[in-house]
Structure formats: C-alpha cells, structure tokens
Amino acid sequence: MSPLDRTPPNLRGQDGEGSVQVHQDESAKIEGAKVFSVYGKGGIGKSTTSSNLSAAFSMLGKRVLQIGCDPKHDSTFTLTGSLVPTVIDILKEVDFHPEELRAEDFVFDGFNGVKCVEAGGPPAGTGCGGYVVGQTVKLLKQHHLLEDTDVVIFDVLGDVVCGGFAAPLQHADRALIVTANDFDSIYAMNRIIAAVQAKSANYKVRLAGCVANRSRETDEVDRYCKTVGFNRIAHMPDLDAIRRSRLKKKTLFEMPDDEEIVQVRREYIRLAETLWNGTEPLAPAPLPDRDIFELLGFD
C-alpha cells in the first residue's frame, strides 16, 4: 500500500469472501452481445471447443468474436489457420500507446467471418492475466468492435485458481465448463464452479452447464452433475477426426464430410442453439475435496 493511502479500501466480499479484487469499471461492460466464457482443466480441449462453437454460431448466422486468453495464443489458430499476434505483443510494439493501433493490427478474420483476437499474457512471473483481458476489452470498445457483434466467446487458460484468469467472468453472461469423464477433470470443474459462484454474487455471470469432451462415456460426469445440481449440455466423443482437424489447422466445419465429423458438427450446432436460446441460470453447490474423493475417488 502506498504511504499516501491513509485508509485502505474496503473490498471485502466484492468477488467472494476474503477477495481483494478490484471491481469492474462500469465503462468496461460488454453490451449488446451474448458473452460466454469457456473454462476447464488444462489440455481438456477448451480451444477446440471454443473454435468449433464459434464456427457453429457463425453457421447460424451470428456475428462472432472469439478472444483467446492464453499466453501460448493458439485459441483461434484453427479458425485463422495460423498463430496470430497477441494484443500484448502489438501493444509492446507501440510502447503501450493504444491510440496508435488500428483494429486490423489485433483483430483477424477467421472461418466464416469469425473475428479472432488473441489477448496473450504477461511473461511468466511478471504480471496478471486479468490486466491483459482488461486491456483487450478496452481496445475492442475503443474501436467500436463490439457494437456489431452478436456473440463473444472467451477461451480462458486452464483451471480458475487466481483472480486474473477469472476476469472474463466479469463480462460473461454464462460460463461453460469443458470436462472429461475422469476424476482430475471433474475435480477442476468443481473448483471452477466455486469461482463462478463467487463472481455471480456481484456480476451477471451464471453457469450454463458442462460439455463432456474426449470421452466415450459420460457416467462419472453425469453422477457428479446429479450430486451438485449441474447439467451436462453436450457430449463430444473421443474421435480421431477431432484430433486430425487440429493438426490440419481447421475447424470441424472445414473437414471432409465423414460420418463422424458430420455427427460432431451437429452436436456443436445443437450446443450453439442451446446457448443462444438461453440456458437456465444454474447454481450448483460445489463439493468439499473430501466429498469429491468419496464420490469419484478410488478405493
């Protein structure tokens, strides 16, 4: 705290009990578009899910913007076919003078007109992901790029374990969790549910449900959901066709019309329709760690 700060601000409880996060500036709100944040355990397939969901929304005629929130900036590469520069990289080039930037410097066209932005992230150990998200949204608003957008999808790094990468929840209408039919993925989902519930005390974000990804079965996911009062709203099976699409830097909507690919495309279209039409605002009760082990752990 600065010596000039005679009285520390009272931030207790703004984003959950004990939180000291700064409340969102009213001018930073995204208005007019439906906003979704995609979370899940690292490596679970959030970028694959986000990109194919963006493509599905675009196939429904929606104007879509996808924002990748990961330093490795590969969220949108199946939409654009390449790793595009990040907002932070572009800002560095102009010595952090955003007034020198044009929209085309950091917004790139992807499949079927999807607009793609990679927020990037600070170098390891040097900053907070929340700052990066905030600067990205600020730039998009300054360039009026959110005014002609129907859907915004935030693809967020890994598990929610800090306030920085929970920042997209301040903008989102619904949070979507990508999981698999295994203990580690469901354990991460339980933590994410707790983070969203904390944010929902002061922001409009609510949980939409979960997507079972890379899973032949969904029994463990469904058992957890039934226990805590959550919903599985889609199932993407463990298909080699999905892996091949990533290798070819394409969404499933650009791949050959194999039976498996057509089937998964339909599931993504159905998921996009479900989210667009509106989901019930879920309020599941996350389990204590001991209870998760008792429910899903091994003897």
C-alpha positions in Angstrom: 0.0 0.0 0.0 1.3 3.5 -0.9 2.2 5.8 2.0 -0.4 8.2 0.6 -3.2 5.5 1.1 -4.1 6.5 4.6 -7.2 4.4 4.6 -7.2 1.0 2.7 -10.2 0.4 0.5 -12.9 -1.9 1.8 -13.0 -4.6 -0.8 -14.1 -7.5 1.4 -16.5 -9.8 -0.3 -16.8 -7.9 -3.7 -15.8 -11.1 -5.5 -16.3 -13.7 -2.8 -15.4 -13.9 0.9 -12.0 -12.6 1.5 -11.4 -11.4 -2.0 -9.4 -8.2 -2.6 -10.1 -8.0 -6.3 -10.9 -4.6 -7.8 -14.5 -4.3 -9.0 -15.0 -3.9 -12.7 -15.2 -0.4 -14.2 -18.8 0.3 -15.4 -17.4 1.6 -18.7 -15.8 -1.8 -19.4 -19.0 -3.7 -19.7 -19.7 -5.5 -22.9 -23.2 -4.6 -24.0 -25.4 -5.9 -26.9 -23.7 -9.3 -27.4 -24.2 -12.6 -25.6 -20.9 -13.3 -23.8 -19.7 -16.8 -22.9 -16.5 -17.8 -21.0 -15.1 -21.3 -21.6 -13.2 -22.9 -18.7 -11.8 -26.3 -17.9 -8.7 -28.3 -16.9 -5.5 -27.5 -18.8 -5.4 -29.7 -22.0 -9.0 -30.7 -21.9 -9.9 -29.2 -25.3 -11.1 -25.7 -24.4 -9.7 -24.2 -27.6 -11.1 -26.9 -29.8 -14.5 -26.5 -28.1 -14.4 -22.7 -28.3 -13.3 -22.6 -32.0 -15.9 -25.1 -33.2 -18.6 -23.4 -31.1 -17.6 -20.1 -32.7 -17.9 -21.7 -36.1 -21.3 -23.2 -35.2 -22.6 -19.8 -34.1 -21.4 -18.4 -37.4 -23.2 -21.1 -39.3 -26.4 -20.0 -37.5 -25.8 -16.5 -39.0 -24.4 -14.9 -35.8 -21.6 -12.3 -35.8 -18.9 -13.9 -33.6 -15.8 -12.7 -31.8 -13.5 -15.2 -30.1 -10.9 -13.9 -27.6 -8.1 -16.3 -26.6 -6.8 -15.7 -23.1 -3.7 -17.8 -23.0 0.0 -16.8 -23.4 0.5 -19.5 -26.0 -2.1 -17.8 -28.2 -3.4 -20.8 -30.0 -7.1 -20.4 -29.2 -8.0 -19.2 -32.7 -5.5 -21.0 -35.0 -8.0 -23.5 -36.3 -10.2 -20.5 -37.3 -7.4 -18.5 -38.9 -5.0 -21.2 -39.9 -2.1 -19.5 -38.1 -0.9 -18.2 -34.8 -1.8 -14.6 -34.9 0.0 -11.8 -32.9 -1.3 -11.1 -29.4 -2.7 -7.8 -28.1 0.2 -7.6 -25.6 2.7 -8.2 -28.4 1.1 -5.4 -30.5 1.0 -3.0 -27.6 4.7 -3.6 -26.9 5.5 -2.6 -30.5 3.9 0.8 -29.9 5.4 1.2 -26.4 1.9 0.7 -24.9 0.3 3.7 -26.7 -3.0 2.1 -27.8 -4.1 5.2 -29.7 -1.5 4.2 -32.4 -3.2 0.9 -33.1 -5.7 0.1 -35.8 -8.4 -2.6 -35.5 -6.7 -4.7 -38.1 -3.5 -4.8 -36.0 -5.0 -7.1 -33.5 -8.3 -8.4 -34.9 -8.1 -11.1 -37.6 -10.7 -12.8 -39.8 -11.3 -16.4 -39.3 -13.6 -19.1 -40.8 -17.0 -17.9 -42.0 -16.3 -14.4 -40.8 -15.5 -15.2 -37.1 -13.4 -12.3 -35.7 -10.4 -13.6 -33.8 -8.3 -11.9 -31.1 -5.5 -13.4 -29.0 -5.1 -11.4 -25.8 -1.9 -13.2 -24.9 -0.5 -12.9 -21.5 2.4 -11.4 -19.5 5.7 -13.2 -19.3 5.8 -15.8 -16.6 6.1 -14.4 -13.1 5.8 -10.7 -14.3 2.1 -9.8 -14.3 -1.5 -10.7 -14.1 -3.8 -12.2 -16.8 -6.6 -10.0 -15.6 -4.7 -6.9 -16.8 -4.4 -8.5 -20.3 -8.1 -9.3 -20.5 -9.0 -5.8 -19.4 -6.7 -4.1 -21.9 -8.1 -6.3 -24.7 -11.7 -5.4 -23.9 -10.8 -1.8 -23.6 -9.2 -1.8 -27.1 -12.2 -3.6 -28.6 -14.6 -1.0 -27.1 -12.4 2.0 -28.2 -12.5 0.7 -31.8 -16.3 0.0 -31.6 -15.7 -3.6 -32.5 -18.3 -5.0 -30.0 -21.1 -3.0 -31.5 -21.6 -5.2 -34.5 -21.1 -8.5 -32.6 -23.8 -11.0 -31.6 -21.6 -13.5 -29.6 -18.4 -13.1 -27.7 -16.5 -16.2 -26.6 -13.7 -16.0 -24.1 -11.4 -19.1 -24.2 -9.6 -19.0 -20.9 -6.4 -20.6 -19.7 -6.6 -23.7 -17.5 -8.3 -24.0 -14.1 -9.5 -21.0 -12.3 -7.0 -20.6 -9.5 -6.5 -16.8 -9.4 -8.5 -13.6 -9.9 -6.6 -12.7 -13.1 -7.9 -15.6 -15.2 -11.3 -15.3 -13.6 -11.5 -11.8 -15.1 -13.6 -12.8 -18.1 -16.3 -13.9 -15.7 -16.9 -10.1 -15.1 -18.0 -9.8 -18.7 -19.8 -13.1 -19.3 -23.5 -13.9 -19.3 -22.8 -17.6 -19.0 -19.8 -19.8 -18.1 -19.3 -23.1 -19.9 -17.1 -25.8 -18.4 -15.3 -28.3 -20.6 -14.6 -31.6 -18.8 -13.9 -35.3 -19.4 -15.2 -38.4 -17.8 -12.3 -38.6 -15.2 -11.5 -37.6 -11.7 -9.0 -34.8 -12.5 -11.2 -33.1 -15.0 -14.2 -33.2 -12.7 -12.1 -32.0 -9.7 -11.1 -29.0 -11.8 -14.7 -28.4 -12.8 -15.7 -28.4 -9.1 -13.2 -25.6 -8.5 -14.4 -23.6 -11.5 -18.0 -23.9 -10.2 -16.9 -22.4 -6.9 -15.1 -19.5 -8.8 -18.2 -18.7 -10.9 -20.4 -18.8 -7.8 -18.2 -16.3 -6.1 -18.3 -14.0 -9.1 -22.1 -14.4 -9.5 -22.6 -12.6 -6.2 -21.6 -9.3 -7.9 -21.8 -9.9 -11.6 -24.4 -11.2 -14.0 -22.5 -14.4 -14.9 -24.2 -17.7 -14.3 -23.3 -21.3 -15.1 -24.7 -22.7 -18.3 -23.5 -26.3 -17.9 -20.7 -28.5 -18.9 -19.5 -30.2 -22.1 -18.2 -33.7 -21.8 -15.2 -33.8 -24.2 -12.8 -36.5 -25.4 -15.0 -39.1 -23.5 -16.6 -42.2 -24.8 -18.9 -42.4 -21.7 -20.4 -39.7 -19.5 -21.3 -41.7 -16.4 -18.9 -40.0 -14.0 -19.7 -36.5 -15.3 -23.4 -37.2 -15.0 -23.0 -38.6 -11.5 -21.2 -35.5 -10.3 -23.8 -33.3 -12.0 -26.7 -35.1 -10.4 -25.0 -34.7 -7.0 -24.3 -31.0 -7.1 -27.3 -29.8 -9.3 -25.4 -29.2 -12.5 -26.2 -30.0 -16.2 -24.3 -31.7 -19.0 -25.5 -29.9 -22.1 -23.3 -31.5 -24.8 -21.1 -34.5 -25.4 -18.1 -34.5 -27.8 -16.8 -38.1 -28.1 -13.2 -39.1 -28.2 -12.8 -39.2 -32.0 -9.6 -39.1 -34.0 -11.3 -36.9 -36.5 -11.2 -34.1 -34.0 -7.5 -34.5 -33.4 -6.9 -34.5 -37.2 -8.8 -31.2 -37.5 -6.4 -29.6 -35.1 -3.4 -30.9 -37.0 -4.8 -29.5 -40.2 -5.4 -26.1 -38.5 -9.1 -26.3 -39.4 -12.4 -26.4 -37.6 -14.6 -29.4 -38.0 -16.8 -27.4 -40.4 -14.0 -27.3 -42.9 -13.1 -31.0 -42.7 -14.4 -33.7 -45.2 -18.0 -34.8 -44.6 -17.1 -38.1 -42.9 -19.9 -39.6 -40.9 -18.1 -39.0 -37.5 -17.4 -35.3 -38.4 -20.9 -34.6 -39.5 -22.2 -36.1 -36.3 -20.0 -33.9 -34.1 -20.8 -30.8 -36.2 -24.5 -31.4 -35.4 -23.7 -31.6 -31.7 -21.8 -28.2 -31.9 -24.7 -26.7 -33.8 -27.1 -28.0 -31.2 -24.9 -26.6 -28.4 -24.8 -23.2 -30.1 -28.6 -23.2 -30.5 -29.0 -24.1 -26.8 -26.7 -21.3 -25.6 -28.2 -18.8 -28.0 -31.8 -19.6 -26.9 -30.7 -19.2 -23.3 -29.9 -21.7 -20.5 -31.3 -22.0 -17.0 -29.0 -20.0 -14.7 -27.6 -22.9 -12.6 -26.4 -22.5 -9.1 -24.8 -25.9 -8.2 -23.2 -26.4 -4.8 -19.5 -27.3 -5.3 -18.3 -30.3 -3.1 -15.6 -30.1 -0.5 -12.5 -32.0 -1.6 -13.1 -34.9 0.7 -16.6 -35.4 -0.7 -15.3 -35.5 -4.3 -12.9 -38.2 -3.4 -15.7 -40.2 -1.8 -17.9 -39.7 -4.8 -15.4 -40.4 -7.6 -12.1 -41.4 -6.0 -10.6 -44.9 -5.9 -10.7 -47.4 -3.1 
